[in-house]
Amino acid sequence: MIPRRLESVLLQRLAESPAVVLLGPRQVGKTTLALAVAERLGGLYLDLESDHDLAKLADPALYLGQHLDRLVVLDEIHRVPGLFRVLRGLIDRARREGRRSGLYLLLGSASLDMLRQSGETLAGRVSYLELAPFDLTETGAGALPRLWLRGGFPESFLAPDDGVSFRWRADFIRTYLERDIPQLGRRIPAEHLRRFWTLLAHQQGSLLNGAALARALGMDVKTVHGYLDLLVDLLLLRRLAPWHANVRKRIVRSPKLYLRDSGVLHALLGISDLEALQGSPGAGTSWEGFVIEQLLNVSPQGSGGFFYRTYSGAEIDLLLVLPEGERWAIGIERSPAARPRRGFHRACEDLTPERRLLVHAGEGRHPLPDGLEAVGLATLVGELAARAHV
């Protein structure tokens, strides 16, 4: 087991809040992390996909009321939405009795449902964390090529070879389509969603054009946006928003779409090894999405990620806005010898960011003309992760 960077943050949140919601896609390692935390804190684990554990909650107020002195982990809690009201009462009771933290750790794979259900019922009583696939602080910088190819889902990354990893990801996609999504109550033909998901993979990093997607798939625009919302909800797709604050330019206002895990992207594209990936016409956009996810996943809480593009050609791949308002303009290239495109300089003139960075697949850092700095992805990931823990 690779230790997860989020474990210390999760323990801190449990020390501060009576309930913590841990979100993340299926198979990302939520249960493994929760079990490690429960063992460390002497907690109780209940899997709400298990009939045996569900039977214990025939009278949830009675059963859980007997365990107010320990942490209770409730896995896949969105399957029993009525529990949120019960938890609110138990949390308030525990508060009256003097316990105000570390009561419940709630796990879920569908973010919008969990946020809505918990937000409506547990307002002021709950904290939220998202567990992403592995990042470079967890795997080590030497694993960068493997992490890019296979993605960060633990079973895929830790597979004994690339072939086993690729087959795991193919099965992962099929299971999501045929089992997990229907269990969430979404009645979508699996083949329709597979075609949609695959089309997004081929258009990684493109601007959202609902009408064009609808035409390509023979669907209506409303259906397309419903599928997009679903993949975002399942934490499998990122809609990277455009930056447009205080800019007097004709700017692009449509979001850009990225499949969040590079390994899933490559499985949908049929790319099974590093040689095929490096020779693929989609290698550039795959690397771009991989870098964006790595940086956003380790950034300090409250950071925001955007892109900037004008109709005159100015462009920043990632504008990272840190919690204190500092803005980093980030260009993304694979080669350490690459130089930023002309549009990057023009965009920086528009926005005057505090830092101008060119992120590449190499190591270390070195200065470039015009106030730019070239930096290896692993180096910048480590810097942001350290800043997040200050």
HELIX and SHEET records of a PDB file:
HELIX    1   1 LEU A    6  GLU A   16  1                                  11    
HELIX    2   2 LYS A   30  LEU A   41  1                                  12    
HELIX    3   3 ASP A   51  LYS A   56  1                                   6    
HELIX    4   4 PRO A   60  GLY A   65  1                                   6    
HELIX    5   5 ILE A   77  ARG A   79  5                                   3    
HELIX    6   6 LEU A   83  ARG A   96  1                                  14    
HELIX    7   7 SER A  111  THR A  121  1                                  11    
HELIX    8   8 LEU A  136  THR A  139  1                                   4    
HELIX    9   9 ALA A  141  ALA A  143  5                                   3    
HELIX   10  10 LEU A  144  ARG A  150  1                                   7    
HELIX   11  11 PRO A  154  PHE A  157  1                                   4    
HELIX   12  12 ASP A  162  THR A  175  1                                  14    
HELIX   13  13 TYR A  176  ASP A  180  3                                   5    
HELIX   14  14 ILE A  181  GLN A  183  1                                   3    
HELIX   15  15 ALA A  190  HIS A  202  1                                  13    
HELIX   16  16 GLY A  210  LEU A  217  1                                   8    
HELIX   17  17 VAL A  221  ASP A  233  1                                  13    
HELIX   18  18 SER A  262  LEU A  269  1                                   8    
HELIX   19  19 LEU A  274  GLN A  278  1                                   5    
HELIX   20  20 ALA A  283  VAL A  298  1                                  16    
HELIX   21  21 ARG A  342  LEU A  351  1                                  10    
HELIX   22  22 LEU A  377  ALA A  388  1                                  12    
SHEET    1   A 5 LEU A  44  ASP A  47  0                                        
SHEET    2   A 5 VAL A  72  ASP A  75  1                                        
SHEET    3   A 5 TYR A 104  GLY A 108  1                                        
SHEET    4   A 5 ALA A  19  LEU A  23  1                                        
SHEET    5   A 5 VAL A 126  GLU A 130  1                                        
SHEET    1   B 8 LYS A 256  LEU A 259  0                                        
SHEET    2   B 8 LEU A 237  PRO A 242 -1                                        
SHEET    3   B 8 GLY A 304  ARG A 309  1                                        
SHEET    4   B 8 GLU A 315  VAL A 321 -1                                        
SHEET    5   B 8 ARG A 327  ILE A 332 -1                                        
SHEET    6   B 8 ARG A 355  HIS A 360  1                                        
SHEET    7   B 8 LEU A 372  GLY A 376  1                                        
SHEET    8   B 8 ARG A 365  LEU A 368 -1                                        
END                                                                             
